[in-house]
């Protein structure tokens, strides 16, 4: 009898739920970036206004990630994930009320400096902050669920699969949001897309439970999930359970700093691609609305393939005889080479807008491949009870990196647009994006040169 049939496959149902949630997560994020060219015209935004709105999201996301991981560890995966998607779905929908929200906030809190911004900017900043607070729970919960339902040797593949939902969301967004905008208005786009999260919520509470309590999970599959005594891998000694692990204690480990630095250096690249690509296509090629659909769909389809490929690549090296961590780091080095092609996006962009789209697509695919592996370094090294907290710490650092990239991009684009060659601003940003991964990999390798699991938490 086939071993996989004997073991069972219910863990992949959980992976499908994580994929669906991540798709919704990124679909909600993309609504604003796709509507940015039109909202810019409606409300008279500058690049700096838009950068401020996206920076608030990233800043709120960064701070929330720190606490989201802790909350997920405390509430458990089922309820922690459920509350996260409730909050972010509401946050997505209230973008439609940005004007009345902005008017109220300026009237009530104008004395703290909000009056320096337009009402629309204030309203969108508030909605983005709520969205960020909820969305911060997605990856800590998903990584924790992956650690609960998958053995270490399968986690990067499972992470790559559910992480590819980010790209499905980004593909679906340009295929649906411009149509909703043109037929129902910008408010409807936020409301309809935000409501999708509640469909996922129903499925989550039907199909998810802790593996030890999951009636749909066979005893053979549960034993397989918990069997981390892999060949050629050091087995961790049993550790004493603890109610919670101190952030300060976690910050004392090089493994935490390796993950944190890697996220800080590279998350901003992905968010730059996510938030600024429609603006780039408009600024340099005058492509807006339905015109962005095909380029963005192609780019994010490439990213989806990159995510799954990135999850598979370390398994290739592990089968060659490498330890799990060594195989993962070798895979991440290979992945870090691919974004270098983004350096050619501007020099050859005069040929066609498809040149930068495809080259940036390679960079975006590499990021998703990188993301599938960097998240899994946490579950490789840390016990399950600390995973949410460590992912939260790294996620906060990644959010701060996103704030830096967004603010830097907005300032550069406004500066060079005033000088008459906004292309230079994009050249600088693409150079940063291209080099970030190799620098991050070198620092991570320096901090944790060999596999060193944490056994004293």
LUMVO-517607 format. One record per residue (C-alpha): y, x, z. Coordinates in pm, 1 decimal. Example, Ala and Ser with C-alpha at 12.3 -4.5 7.8 and 13.67 -1.06 7.14 Angstrom:
// LUMVO-517607
       yy       xx       zz
   -450.0   1230.0    780.0
   -106.0   1367.0    714.0
//
This chain:
// LUMVO-517607
       yy       xx       zz
      0.0      0.0      0.0
    348.8    124.2    -82.1
    516.9    273.6    226.7
    858.8    124.7    147.6
    704.1   -221.9    115.6
    532.5   -171.0    452.8
    855.6    -56.2    616.0
   1070.4   -339.0    481.0
   1419.2   -348.4    329.6
   1630.4   -566.5    558.2
   1863.7   -274.8    633.5
   1989.1   -302.1    274.8
   2096.0   -661.4    343.4
   2324.8   -519.3    611.2
   2448.0   -260.1    362.2
   2529.4   -543.7    121.1
   2736.2   -716.2    390.3
   2926.7   -391.8    453.8
   2983.1   -359.0     79.2
   3122.4   -714.1     63.8
   3354.4   -652.7    360.9
   3487.5   -329.5    212.9
   3546.6   -507.2   -118.5
   3753.6   -772.2     60.6
   3932.3   -500.4    258.3
   4059.6   -322.9    -51.6
   4121.4   -642.2   -245.2
   4365.3   -747.1     27.4
   4538.4   -408.2     17.1
   4579.6   -411.1   -359.3
   4772.6   -737.4   -389.3
   5103.0   -576.0   -293.6
   5069.3   -269.7   -517.3
   4984.8   -483.6   -819.7
   5276.0   -719.2   -755.6
   5515.5   -431.8   -675.4
   5675.1   -414.5  -1022.6
   5755.4   -789.1  -1009.9
   5852.9   -798.0   -643.1
   6081.3   -502.5   -713.8
   6263.4   -715.7   -971.2
   6266.9  -1029.4   -754.3
   6396.5   -862.0   -437.8
   6578.3   -560.2   -582.3
   6363.3   -299.4   -407.7
   6410.0     73.2   -460.9
   6121.9    321.7   -457.6
   6225.7    406.5   -101.4
   6204.3     38.3      0.4
   5852.5     19.1   -136.0
   5764.8    351.8     28.8
   5889.1    213.0    362.1
   5668.0    -95.1    326.7
   5359.7    110.0    241.5
   5441.7    367.9    509.9
   5454.2     95.9    776.1
   5107.2    -13.0    669.5
   4979.9    342.4    687.6
   5149.7    416.0   1018.7
   5020.2     94.6   1177.6
   4677.6    164.3   1028.7
   4680.3    516.0   1172.9
   4767.7    404.2   1525.0
   4531.3    106.9   1507.6
   4241.3    325.2   1392.6
   4254.3    514.8   1719.9
   4213.0    194.1   1920.3
   3992.7     15.6   1665.4
   3714.4    266.3   1713.1
   3733.9    225.3   2090.0
   3739.8   -156.4   2059.7
   3441.5   -155.3   1822.5
   3244.5     63.8   2063.9
   3332.9   -172.9   2352.2
   3281.6   -510.3   2179.4
   2985.4   -400.0   1974.4
   2951.3   -405.8   1598.6
   2898.4   -779.6   1552.5
   3201.9   -911.3   1740.2
   3421.4   -609.6   1672.7
   3378.4   -644.2   1296.2
   3421.0  -1020.7   1314.6
   3754.1  -1002.7   1495.1
   3874.0   -728.1   1261.2
   3829.8   -939.0    949.0
   3987.6  -1245.7   1112.5
   4302.0  -1046.6   1191.0
   4327.6   -875.3    854.4
   4266.2  -1196.1    659.4
   4549.2  -1365.9    849.8
   4764.2  -1057.3    789.4
   4694.8  -1075.3    416.5
   4786.1  -1444.1    398.0
   5115.1  -1420.6    591.1
   5261.7  -1198.2    318.0
   5338.0  -1532.1    152.4
   5575.0  -1604.7    444.0
   5752.4  -1267.8    421.7
   6099.4  -1418.3    367.0
   6107.4  -1659.8    665.8
   5935.5  -1395.4    882.3
   6194.8  -1138.1    777.7
   6483.6  -1374.0    848.0
   6347.7  -1450.9   1194.7
   6286.9  -1088.4   1284.3
   6630.1   -975.3   1165.4
   6793.7  -1256.9   1364.1
   6595.9  -1186.1   1680.6
   6553.2   -807.8   1665.5
   6839.4   -698.4   1443.8
   6982.8   -492.8   1727.7
   6694.7   -241.0   1703.4
   6792.2   -142.8   1351.1
   6604.4   -399.1   1141.0
   6932.8   -515.6    989.5
   6942.0   -186.2    801.0
   6662.3   -326.5    581.1
   6671.0   -628.5    353.9
   6507.3   -946.7    478.8
   6225.3   -917.0    225.2
   6147.6   -558.8    327.8
   6136.3   -655.0    697.3
   5905.9   -950.0    626.8
   5666.2   -746.7    415.7
   5666.5   -464.3    670.6
   5560.0   -707.7    943.5
   5283.0   -857.9    728.4
   5159.5   -510.5    634.2
   5147.6   -410.9   1001.0
   4927.7   -710.6   1088.2
   4705.9   -639.5    786.7
   4675.9   -275.1    893.3
   4583.9   -363.9   1250.6
   4290.3   -573.7   1131.9
   4180.5   -348.0    846.4
   4162.9    -50.5   1082.7
   3839.4   -198.5   1217.0
   3655.2   -189.4    885.7
   3536.2    169.0    866.6
   3463.0    230.8   1237.8
   3252.6    -88.3   1238.8
   3084.4    -15.7    904.9
   2996.2    342.0    999.5
   2864.0    222.1   1334.9
   2653.7    -46.5   1161.4
   2520.4    217.0    920.8
   2421.4    441.4   1212.6
   2245.5    143.8   1374.7
   2052.0     34.9   1064.8
   1980.3    360.1    876.6
   1809.6    690.7    960.1
   2026.1   1000.2    909.6
   1865.0   1093.5    577.9
   1975.5    760.2    424.1
   2319.9    725.1    581.7
   2523.6    904.9    315.5
   2363.7    690.1     43.8
   2423.8    370.5    241.7
   2780.6    482.0    313.7
   2835.8    564.5    -52.8
   2711.3    219.6   -153.3
   2921.8     19.6     91.3
   3220.5    248.5     35.7
   3201.0    170.4   -336.1
   3312.6   -178.6   -237.8
   3661.0    -27.6   -214.2
   3647.5     27.1   -586.8
   3504.7   -314.5   -664.6
   3798.3   -460.6   -472.6
   4035.6   -240.4   -666.9
   3872.2   -346.5   -996.8
   3875.7   -717.6   -913.2
   4239.4   -702.0   -805.1
   4396.0   -622.9  -1146.9
   4157.0   -870.6  -1310.4
   4262.2  -1160.2  -1085.8
   4597.2  -1103.7   -917.0
   4819.3  -1090.1  -1231.0
   4659.9  -1417.3  -1347.1
   4718.9  -1584.8  -1009.2
   5077.8  -1457.3  -1008.0
   5153.8  -1583.0  -1358.4
   5001.7  -1928.1  -1295.3
   5061.1  -1996.4   -924.9
   5322.0  -1747.4   -806.1
   5319.3  -1437.2   -587.2
   5276.6  -1632.4   -263.3
   4950.8  -1788.7   -386.1
   4809.7  -1445.6   -470.3
   4833.8  -1337.2   -106.6
   4699.3  -1666.1     31.5
   4399.2  -1701.3   -201.5
   4286.8  -1339.9   -173.1
   4335.3  -1335.4    204.3
   4118.9  -1645.0    250.4
   3812.7  -1471.6     99.7
   3759.1  -1284.5    426.5
   3655.9  -1603.0    604.7
   3365.6  -1647.0    361.1
   3236.9  -1304.5    464.2
   3278.7  -1394.1    830.8
   3030.7  -1681.7    798.7
   2769.3  -1460.0    631.6
   2819.4  -1185.0    889.6
   2740.2  -1409.1   1185.1
   2437.9  -1553.6   1005.5
   2273.3  -1226.0    901.1
   2387.7   -954.4   1144.0
   2254.9   -873.3   1488.0
   2175.9   -559.3   1683.6
   1858.2   -407.1   1530.4
   1664.3   -445.2   1857.3
   1748.5   -819.0   1856.7
   1724.0   -875.4   1481.4
   1438.1  -1119.5   1415.7
   1443.7  -1053.1   1040.6
   1374.2   -681.3   1095.8
   1009.4   -575.8   1109.6
    886.7   -344.0   1385.6
    791.5    -91.6   1116.2
   1142.3    -88.1    972.9
   1296.1    -58.5   1320.1
   1073.8    240.4   1393.5
   1172.6    396.1   1060.1
   1543.3    346.2   1137.0
   1507.4    514.7   1474.9
   1297.6    801.2   1344.1
   1544.6   1088.0   1315.6
   1284.9   1359.1   1377.0
   1331.7   1494.3   1026.6
   1167.0   1806.3    898.6
   1391.1   2110.5    928.8
   1644.0   1929.6   1146.9
   1714.0   2004.3   1511.6
   1616.8   1708.1   1729.2
   1871.8   1608.7   1989.3
   1760.3   1580.8   2351.4
   1786.6   1233.5   2504.8
   2125.9   1181.1   2660.8
   2229.4    970.6   2955.7
   2404.6    648.3   2862.5
   2772.7    616.1   2948.0
   3005.0    319.8   2944.5
   3262.3    503.4   2737.4
   3344.9    850.7   2614.8
   3688.2    994.0   2687.2
   3913.1   1064.6   2390.3
   4010.7   1390.9   2557.2
   3646.1   1489.9   2585.3
   3590.9   1412.4   2216.8
   3897.6   1618.8   2124.5
   3734.7   1915.6   2293.5
   3474.4   1940.0   2017.4
   3525.7   2132.2   1693.5
   3321.0   1862.7   1518.9
   3588.7   1604.3   1602.7
   3863.8   1830.5   1469.1
   3666.8   1905.9   1152.7
   3643.4   1535.7   1070.3
   4004.1   1474.0   1176.0
   4151.0   1753.1    963.0
   3939.4   1650.3    665.9
   4068.5   1292.9    689.3
   4431.0   1399.3    736.5
   4420.7   1625.2    430.8
   4254.2   1380.0    192.5
   4311.3   1014.2    290.1
   4670.9   1025.2    171.0
   4550.7   1119.6   -177.2
   4346.5    801.5   -208.7
   4626.6    586.7    -72.7
   4868.4    748.3   -314.0
   4640.0    651.6   -602.5
   4591.7    303.7   -457.3
   4956.5    218.1   -387.8
   5143.6    408.2   -659.1
   4937.0    384.7   -977.5
   5089.0     56.6  -1099.3
   5435.6    202.5  -1031.7
   5337.0    519.6  -1221.4
   5222.3    322.0  -1525.9
   5546.5    126.3  -1524.4
   5773.2    428.1  -1469.3
   5623.9    650.6  -1738.5
   5465.0    410.4  -1985.9
   5641.2     77.0  -1918.5
   5303.9    -89.9  -1856.3
   5320.9   -394.2  -1623.2
   5132.3   -712.3  -1530.5
   4825.1   -773.5  -1749.3
   4879.7   -435.8  -1914.5
   4761.2   -253.6  -1601.6
   4437.1   -450.2  -1582.5
   4220.3   -239.0  -1812.3
   4347.2    106.7  -1703.7
   4302.3     25.0  -1335.3
   3966.8   -141.8  -1392.3
   3842.7    171.3  -1573.1
   3980.9    401.9  -1303.8
   3823.8    215.7  -1014.2
   3494.1    168.7  -1196.4
   3485.2    547.3  -1218.6
   3559.3    559.0   -846.2
   3270.5    324.0   -770.3
   3030.0    548.4   -961.2
   3171.0    848.1   -775.2
   3108.2    683.1   -438.5
   2741.0    615.0   -506.6
   2691.2    956.5   -670.1
   2857.1   1121.7   -371.7
   2618.7    943.9   -138.3
   2320.6   1064.2   -341.1
   2430.3   1427.3   -391.2
   2356.1   1561.2    -38.7
   2007.3   1407.9    -61.1
   1952.8   1628.3   -367.9
   2029.9   1940.5   -164.2
   1832.6   1817.7    138.2
   1524.9   1775.2    -82.6
   1580.6   2133.9   -195.0
   1525.5   2243.1    164.6
   1875.7   2243.7    315.1
   1938.8   2106.4    661.5
   2126.0   1774.2    659.9
   2465.3   1922.6    749.1
   2427.2   2221.7    516.5
   2329.2   1994.9    228.9
   2622.6   1765.4    299.5
   2874.9   2050.6    310.8
   2738.8   2199.6    -12.0
   2774.1   1859.1   -176.3
   3131.1   1826.4    -45.0
   3224.0   2165.7   -192.5
   3100.1   2055.9   -535.4
   3291.8   1730.3   -498.1
   3611.6   1914.5   -395.5
   3620.4   2091.5   -733.5
   3655.1   1773.0   -939.0
   4010.3   1672.9   -830.9
   4141.1   1991.6   -992.7
   4138.5   1807.7  -1325.8
   4430.8   1595.9  -1197.7
   4648.7   1905.3  -1258.1
   4625.4   1825.2  -1630.3
   4741.8   1461.5  -1593.8
   5110.1   1532.1  -1658.8
   5088.8   1824.6  -1907.2
   4871.3   1617.7  -2141.1
   5009.5   1275.3  -2053.1
   5226.1   1267.7  -2367.8
   4913.5   1219.2  -2579.3
   4837.7    875.6  -2435.8
   4855.0    692.3  -2105.8
   4474.6    705.4  -2109.3
   4480.1   1081.6  -2046.7
   4628.8   1058.5  -1695.5
   4434.8    738.2  -1625.8
   4100.1    906.1  -1698.6
   4188.7   1233.8  -1525.6
   4318.3   1053.1  -1217.9
   4001.5    843.6  -1238.1
   3797.0   1161.4  -1197.6
   4008.1   1252.4   -894.7
   3970.1    905.0   -746.8
   3592.6    913.9   -806.2
   3579.4   1250.5   -630.3
   3768.5   1107.7   -334.6
   3518.6    826.6   -293.4
   3230.1   1074.6   -319.8
   3403.8   1286.9    -56.0
   3463.4    983.1    164.4
   3095.5    884.5    157.4
   3009.9   1225.8    302.0
   3293.1   1296.4    543.0
   3226.7    970.7    727.6
   2860.5   1060.2    758.2
   2935.9   1395.7    920.8
   3030.1   1191.2   1229.2
   2693.9   1014.1   1256.6
   2521.9   1346.8   1182.8
   2682.9   1512.4   1484.1
   2763.8   1244.7   1742.8
   2550.0    992.8   1936.0
   2587.1    630.8   1827.4
   2793.4    530.9   2131.5
   3075.4    768.7   2029.2
   3079.2    712.1   1654.0
   3342.4    436.6   1653.2
   3578.0    641.3   1868.8
   3544.9    957.9   1659.4
   3590.3    763.7   1335.2
   3898.0    604.6   1493.5
   4049.1    942.6   1581.1
   3990.1   1074.0   1229.1
   4109.4    748.6   1078.7
   4435.5    777.6   1270.3
   4482.8   1126.1   1128.5
   4405.4    995.9    780.4
   4662.1    719.2    823.5
   4926.2    970.3    927.5
   4839.6   1173.4    619.3
   4891.4    856.3    416.8
   5234.2    802.0    572.4
   5333.9   1157.1    479.6
   5214.4   1113.2    120.4
   5383.3    775.5     76.2
   5717.5    884.7    218.3
   5708.9   1210.6     24.1
   5626.4   1025.3   -297.5
   5903.8    768.9   -251.8
   6162.6   1039.2   -180.5
   6054.2   1256.1   -474.6
   6048.4    965.2   -719.2
   6394.0    839.2   -622.4
   6533.8   1195.4   -634.4
   6396.4   1282.4   -976.7
   6460.0    934.8  -1116.2
   6828.5    985.3  -1033.5
   6812.8   1316.7  -1220.9
   6657.1   1146.6  -1522.8
   6305.2   1293.6  -1511.2
   6085.2   1109.6  -1266.3
   5788.9   1285.5  -1429.2
   5860.3   1594.9  -1218.6
   5807.4   1393.2   -901.7
   5466.2   1282.2  -1023.9
   5377.7   1638.9  -1125.2
   5442.5   1757.1   -768.4
   5239.0   1473.5   -616.2
   4946.4   1522.5   -856.8
   4938.5   1893.5   -768.6
   4908.5   1809.4   -399.2
   4631.8   1559.7   -475.3
   4437.8   1813.8   -681.6
   4433.3   2091.1   -420.1
   4389.7   1888.4   -101.2
   4008.7   1873.0   -101.9
   3934.3   2242.6   -140.8
   4178.9   2323.8    140.2
   4025.1   2054.6    360.3
   3670.6   2178.6    290.0
   3763.4   2536.6    380.9
   3911.5   2427.2    714.9
   3613.1   2203.5    794.7
   3368.8   2483.1    715.9
   3565.0   2722.1    935.2
   3561.2   2480.2   1228.6
   3191.4   2388.4   1202.1
   3009.8   2655.1    998.3
   2663.1   2534.4   1099.9
   2492.1   2214.6   1210.7
   2573.7   2161.3   1579.0
   2488.8   1810.9   1709.9
   2662.4   1692.5   2025.8
   2411.4   1649.7   2309.6
   2624.6   1633.9   2625.8
   2804.2   1296.7   2595.7
//
